[in-house]
């Protein structure tokens, strides 16, 4: 039987969905697996949670997070991998 919100308790359904997501991360971005494990374990800081959200949103591509074109996103100002205020295109301040 397929696990759905109607056939499982909320905690079972959440655990199942998180296990599926961790499998996806392990396949698509193995270097990010520990980040997602920490987020799901509740041991990640809010900043790391935002980082995981943004990375997932753009298909696990850090450069795409930096170049995010969704300024209406509530997390846009908090996204990781931004250039610092004094940083130039060459990478030096």
N, C-alpha and C positions, 0 to 999 in steps of 0.2 A: 504494500500500500504506500502511496506517495505521501510524504510528510507535508502537511499543509497547516495553516493556522487553525483550521477546523478539526484536524485529526490529532494534533499534538498540543501539549501544554506550551504556553508562551516561552518558557525557558528551554524546552526541547527544540522548539522551532528555531529560536535564536541560535542555539548551539549548532544546529544543523546548517543553518545559513552561513554562520561564521566558518565552519569547517569547509564548506564549499568555497567560500571566498579565499581561505588560506590555500586551498589546492590551486585556485586560479592564480594567486600571487606566486606560489612556488613554481608554476609553469611559466608565467609571463615575466616575472621580475624576481627571481630567487634572491637577489641581493637585498630586497625590501621585505623579505619574509619575517625577519626578526622584528622589524618595526611594526608590522601588522599584528604579530603575536603579542607584543607589548600593549598595543592599543586594545586588543580584545581581552587581555588579562587585566586591564584596568591599571597598569603600572606606568603607562606613558603620560607625559605631561600634556596639558592642553595644546601646547605648540606642536608636539609630535603628532597629536591626533589631527590637527589641521594639516600637517605635512602629509600624513597618510591619505587624508581625504583628497587633497589636491593631486597627489601622485596618481591615485586611482582615477580621478576625474579625467585626467589627460592621457590615460592609457599607459601609466607607469613610466613616463618620459620626463625626467627632471628639467630638461631644456624647455619643454612645452609648458611646464608650470611657470618658469621664468617669463615666458612670452605669452602668458594667459591673456586671452582677449575677452574675458567675461567680467568686466568691471561691475556688473550688476550683482555678481555673486556676493553674498554676505561675508565671505571669507577672503575676498580679493585683496584687501589691504593687509591681511595677515599671512598671505601665501609665502612659502619658503622660497629660497633660491633667488630672491630679488637682488638687484645690484644695489650696493649701498649708495647713499646720497652723493658722495664724492667720487664714485667710481665712474670711469670713462669706458668707452667701447674697447679700448686697448687693455683694460683690466686693472689699470693703476689709478689711484686717486690723485 
